[in-house]
C-alpha cells in the first residue's frame, strides 16, 4: 500500500471519473468514500438517480480501489462492490453489528478488510473484532463524512495505543491530513494516510502528492 492515498467523495460517477483522470498520472491507488444520507447526513455516488455500482468496474482496470463505506448496514451491499472489482473495504464499526458476515465474504472474494473507528468510540469495540481486521483506519476528524474539517488531536494517542498493542497492524488515518498535520500523524506511528482536500484542491496535485510522500518518508520510523 502507498503511504499517501487520494480520498474522493464523488457526487456522481462522472465526477469520480474526472477526479481519477487527474490522479492517474501519479498513483494507481484511491480511496472512494460513499455516504448514504443515513449514517452520514448527505449523499454521494452511487446514491443519486441512475447511478450504478457496477460502473466502477471501468476504474478497477486502472486503480486499486479502496471503498470507505460510510453507510448504514454495509453488509447488505459489500458484495456488489467486490463483484465490481473493489479489493479493499473499510467498514465503520458504528455502522453495523454484522462484522462476521462481511468477513465471511473472504471465502468467495480476494479483498482486504479494514475497520474504521470514530474518536468518540472506545477502542475496546475495535479490540473485540480485531481478529477479523487486515488493517485499521483511525479518524483525524470528529464528524465523519466531509472534507476540510479541523484536526482532532485525540487520534494521535489512539494510534500510539494501537501500535503498542499490535505492532504489526497496519494503521491508516483519514481526515484532516495536510502539510501541517502530516508530520505529527506519521510520528504517532501511522502507516498510511488518506488525503482529501489537501491534494484535490492543490494547485499542482502531482507536486503536492510527491511532497507529502517526502514528508512521510522523513518522519516515519519502523
N, C-alpha and C positions, 0 to 999 in steps of 0.2 A: 504494500500500500504506500502511496505517496504521502509525505508528511503534510502537504498542503493540498486541499481538495476544494474546488469551487462548489458553493452551495447555491442552488437555484430554487426559487418558489415561483414556478411558471403560472401565468394567468391562463394560458391556453397551450395547446400543443405547438401552435405556430410560434408562440413566444419562446417555448422550450427549444425548438429547432434553431431559432435565430441566436439565442444565447450560446448554444452548442457550437455553432459555426465560429463564433468569436473565441471560444475556448479551445477548440480542436488543435490550433497550431502549437499549443504549448503543453497540453496534458490530455490524456485519454481517460481520466477519472473524473466523475462528477457525483455530487450528492443532489438528488432531487427531492425537495420537501413537498409533501402533499398535505393539504388541510381540508377537512370535510364540512366545516361550519358547525360542528358539534363538539368535538374535542377541543378545537380552536375556533373562535367565533368569526371566521371568514372562510372563504373557499378559494381553492386553486385548481389547476388542472389535476385530475380529469373530471372535476365535479361541475363542469359547465355543460350547457346543452350541446349534444352532438359529439362530445369528446369520448375517446375510446382508449382504454388502457393498452390494447394490442398495438396501437400506433408506435409505442416506444420500441418495438422490435427494430424499427429503422435505425434508431440511435444506438441500440445494443450492438450493432455491427461494428461501430467505431469507438464506443465508450464502454468502460467498466462502470456500470450504473449502480449506485447505492440509493435505495429508496428509504427516505426518512418518513415514516408513516405516522403523522400527527393526526390520527383519526380514531374514532371510537370503534371498538371491536375489530381490530385489524385482521384477526384470524379469519374473518369472512371473505377477505379479498386478497390475502397474501399470494395465494396460488395463481391468481390472474397475472400478477407481476412476474412471478417465476416463469410462467409459461411464455411471457413476452421477452424473456432474456435477462431479467434483473438477477444479479448474483450476490448482492448484499442487501440485507433488510434490517432496518433499525426499528425496533418496537419500543414505544414508550410504556414503561411499566404501569403508569397511571391509567392507561387506556384499555387494559384487558386483564382478565383473570384466567386466560387460557394459553399461557406460555407453552405448556407442554404440547398442546395441539399444533402450535406453529412449529415447534421443534421436530415433531413427527414428520413434517414435510421433507426433512433431510433424507428420509428413506427413499424419496422419489426424485428430489432435485439437489443439484450441487450448488449450494449457496452458503454464505457466512451470515450468521445471525448475531446482531448487536442489540444490546438493551440500553435504552436511554432512561435517565432518571433526573427529575427536577430537583432543584436545590432545597425545596421545602419537604421533600420526601426522605424519610430516614433511609440511610444506606442499608439498614438491615433488610429492607424489602428486596434490595438487589442481591444481598448475600443469600437469601432464601432460594434464588433461582440461578445463581452464578454458574452452576454446573452446566447449564444449557447455553451459556453465552460464549461466542467466539471472541467477542470484544465488547467494550462498554463505551457509551457516549455520555459524557457529562455536559451540563449546560452552563454556558457563560452568561446567561441572562435569566432574570426572574420569571418573566412571562414568555412562554414559547409561542412561535408562530409568525413572528415578523422580524425583519432585519433592522439594524440601526439602533438597537436598544443599548443602554449603558451596561458596562461590565459588572457582573455580580461576583465580587471577590470571594464570596463564600466557597466558590467552586474550587479554589486553589487548595484548601485544606482537605477537601473531599478527594481530590486527585491524589494528593500525597498519601492519604489513608489507604486508598485503593492499591497504590503501587507498593506500599509497605506490606499489605496483606497478600497481594497477588502480584509478585514481581514480574511474572511473565505475561500477565494480562495486558492486552493492548487497550489503551485508553485514548479515546478521541474526545475532542471538545468542540462544541457547536455553539455559536452565538457570541457576538461582540469580539471576534478575533480581528485585530487590526495591528498596525505597526507599533502602536503604543503598548497594547496588552500582550502581544505575542511573546516577548522575552520572559515575562513572569509566568505565562501559561506553560511555556516549554520548560522553564526551570522547575516547575512543580512536578514534572515528570510526564507530561502529556506526550503521547507518541504521534498524534495526528490531529490536524485542525481542519474543520470545515469552515470555509471563509465565504461570506456573502458579500455585503455591500463594499467592503474594503477592496475587493477585487473587481466586482462587477461595475462599480462606479468609478474605477480608476481611469485616469486619462489614457494611460497605456497599460492595458491589462497584463500583457506579457511581461513587461518590466516589473510590475507590481508583484506578479507571481514569483519571478526569479528573486526579487528582493526578499520576499517572505521566506522562500526556501533557504536563502543565505542566513537570515536571522535565525531560523530554526536550527540550521547546522551549527551555528556559532554558540548556541545556548544549550543544545541538547547533549546530555551525557548518559551513557548506558550504565 
